[in-house]
């Protein structure tokens, strides 16, 4: 079985790159506790009552 050197080198690089992209997107979407409680309250009013 022959291991492809490009696969060994690029797989961790691509995984780290994708992780950084996801981390930056989640960091931008960070919400304050007040907005999260408001969102939960609105959803409760919409679907429960």
Secondary structure, 3 states (H helix, E strand, C coil): CCCCHHHHHHHHHHHHHHHHHHHHHHHHCCCCHHHHHHHHHHHHHHHCC
